[in-house]
Amino acid sequence: MKRVFCPKCDNQLVFDESRYPDGKVLVFVCPQCGHQFKVKVGRKVVRTDSGQEKEVKEPDFSVGYITVIENAFTYKQRLPLVMGDNVIGRRNRDTDGVDVPIVTSDPSMGRKHCVLHVKEDKDGKRIYMLRDFPSLTGTFLGNTLLGKKEWVRIEDGAIITLGATTFIFHEPEEVLP
């Protein structure tokens, strides 16, 4: 199933892309605002505001990633991390400064909820640190509420909860020679 967002109101629409051949243009009418827009199936190119086309890169999971657990507010998502600060929060078309936007209707999750910082130590080993942004509902590591401005080190498999949304942190999978 493919998820697309209305460019006018940011409403999420879902369709089965496997039912259409690559290159097929589908026309959608947003049920929320009535805006009509087109999506080309199987194509890794998007059109910018200036009318130019640019290639969309596949996600890079080499630094690590999070897996959002499906619940009543969201669907399962796998989102990549980058070196440095990764601001995690609820996706909103008006939200700037969020590096890892989670698509959810969870009202208890902030637009900028927590920060997951990735750095390397002097031996080249990656260190993953987590803190609340600060948010109104707090950030939980397992069953423990993080204190204000408290940085905690996390390991592969850490379970983090933001409001009613939970995700699992994953270190990158080792590539064997």
C-alpha distance (Angstrom), angle and dihedral (degrees) to the residues before:
residue distance angle dihedral
M1 . . .
K2 3.78 . .
R3 3.79 124.0 .
V4 3.80 121.9 -151.6
F5 3.79 130.8 176.9
C6 3.78 127.2 -134.8
P7 3.83 106.1 -112.9
K8 3.81 90.9 -141.9
C9 3.83 105.8 46.6
D10 3.84 101.9 9.7
N11 3.83 92.0 -122.6
Q12 3.82 112.4 160.4
L13 3.82 119.3 -121.3
V14 3.82 125.8 -173.2
F15 3.80 128.9 -154.7
D16 3.82 138.1 164.0
E17 3.82 104.6 -106.3
S18 3.83 92.3 -174.0
R19 3.82 89.5 72.2
Y20 3.83 91.8 66.6
P21 3.82 132.6 61.8
D22 3.83 120.3 -114.4
G23 3.78 111.8 -86.7
K24 3.82 94.6 27.4
V25 3.82 112.9 138.6
L26 3.80 114.6 -137.4
V27 3.79 123.1 -164.5
F28 3.80 118.4 -146.5
V29 3.78 130.9 -168.6
C30 3.78 111.5 -155.6
P31 3.82 109.6 -125.7
Q32 3.81 90.6 -151.2
C33 3.83 102.5 52.0
G34 3.83 104.0 6.9
H35 3.84 93.2 -121.5
Q36 3.80 114.4 153.0
F37 3.82 119.2 -141.5
K38 3.81 140.2 160.9
V39 3.80 132.7 -124.6
K40 3.80 125.3 -169.4
V41 3.83 111.7 -143.0
G42 3.79 121.5 -129.2
R43 3.76 95.0 6.2
K44 3.79 124.7 129.4
V45 3.84 94.8 -159.8
V46 3.81 129.1 94.8
R47 3.80 131.9 -167.4
T48 3.82 116.4 -122.0
D49 3.81 125.3 -142.5
S50 3.82 89.3 -96.6
G51 3.83 90.7 57.8
Q52 3.80 95.3 -107.2
E53 3.79 121.7 129.2
K54 3.78 122.3 -127.2
E55 3.78 131.2 -175.4
V56 3.79 117.7 -110.2
K57 3.79 113.2 -134.8
E58 3.77 122.6 -135.0
P59 3.82 111.9 -109.8
D60 3.81 114.5 -88.0
F61 3.81 111.4 -135.7
S62 3.84 94.6 174.9
V63 3.84 94.2 108.7
G64 3.82 95.1 44.2
Y65 3.78 137.4 -84.2
I66 3.78 145.5 -141.5
T67 3.79 128.0 -124.8
V68 3.81 113.8 -148.9
I69 3.80 111.7 -145.6
E70 3.79 114.7 -128.6
N71 3.81 117.0 -114.2
A72 3.82 139.3 146.0
F73 3.83 90.8 -64.7
T74 3.80 103.0 42.2
Y75 3.79 146.5 17.9
K76 3.81 126.8 -122.8
Q77 3.81 110.5 -74.2
R78 3.79 133.8 179.8
L79 3.81 111.8 -154.9
P80 3.83 127.1 -177.2
L81 3.80 126.3 -129.9
V82 3.82 129.1 -143.4
M83 3.80 133.3 -151.2
G84 3.81 113.0 -82.6
D85 3.81 124.8 18.0
N86 3.81 119.2 -1.3
V87 3.81 109.2 -168.7
I88 3.81 107.1 -156.0
G89 3.79 122.5 -160.5
R90 3.77 149.8 124.6
R91 3.80 113.9 -52.7
N92 3.78 113.5 -113.9
R93 3.78 126.8 160.1
D94 3.81 89.9 -129.3
T95 3.81 95.2 49.5
D96 3.78 115.2 106.3
G97 3.77 124.3 -174.1
V98 3.82 98.1 35.8
D99 3.81 111.3 127.6
V100 3.82 97.0 -178.6
P101 3.82 108.4 36.3
I102 3.81 114.4 -168.6
V103 3.80 113.9 -153.0
T104 3.80 103.2 -133.1
S105 3.78 142.1 132.2
D106 3.82 90.3 -144.8
P107 3.84 104.8 134.8
S108 3.82 91.3 -164.0
M109 3.81 92.8 62.9
G110 3.78 115.6 87.6
R111 3.79 124.6 -131.5
K112 3.81 86.2 -121.3
H113 3.79 103.4 25.3
C114 3.81 110.0 153.6
V115 3.81 143.6 -8.6
L116 3.79 125.1 -126.6
H117 3.81 109.2 -166.1
V118 3.82 120.9 -160.1
K119 3.80 121.5 -164.5
E120 3.79 139.2 151.8
D121 3.78 124.5 -119.8
K122 3.82 122.9 -137.7
D123 3.84 90.2 -85.1
G124 3.82 92.5 54.6
K125 3.82 94.2 -107.7
R126 3.79 114.2 139.7
I127 3.79 119.7 -118.0
Y128 3.81 120.6 -159.8
M129 3.82 119.4 -157.6
L130 3.83 128.2 -176.8
R131 3.82 133.3 -162.5
D132 3.79 138.1 163.0
F133 3.83 112.9 -100.6
P134 3.29 83.2 -141.0
S135 3.78 104.4 -87.1
L136 3.80 132.7 178.3
T137 3.82 95.5 -118.2
G138 3.81 98.9 35.9
T139 3.79 133.7 -129.1
F140 3.80 120.6 -88.2
L141 3.80 125.3 -155.0
G142 3.78 102.4 -161.6
N143 3.81 102.4 -42.6
T144 3.81 95.2 -28.8
L145 3.80 121.9 102.4
L146 3.81 111.3 -138.1
G147 3.79 115.9 -124.5
K148 3.78 122.4 -121.3
K149 3.82 110.4 -75.2
E150 3.84 89.4 -2.5
W151 3.80 114.6 146.4
V152 3.82 116.0 -155.5
R153 3.78 128.3 -173.7
I154 3.80 114.1 -123.7
E155 3.78 131.4 -160.9
D156 3.81 134.7 -154.9
G157 3.81 110.8 -64.0
A158 3.81 95.9 26.3
I159 3.81 112.1 157.1
I160 3.81 113.4 -139.1
T161 3.80 125.6 -174.5
L162 3.81 125.1 -160.3
G163 3.80 110.5 -176.4
A164 3.82 105.2 -49.1
T165 3.82 93.4 -24.0
T166 3.80 121.4 94.8
F167 3.78 130.4 -168.4
I168 3.78 136.8 179.9
F169 3.80 120.8 -131.7
H170 3.83 117.1 -135.3
E171 3.77 129.1 -169.4
P172 3.82 113.2 -141.3
E173 3.76 115.7 -80.5
E174 3.80 113.3 -107.5
V175 3.79 114.3 -110.3
L176 3.79 109.7 -140.4
P177 3.85 118.0 -144.8
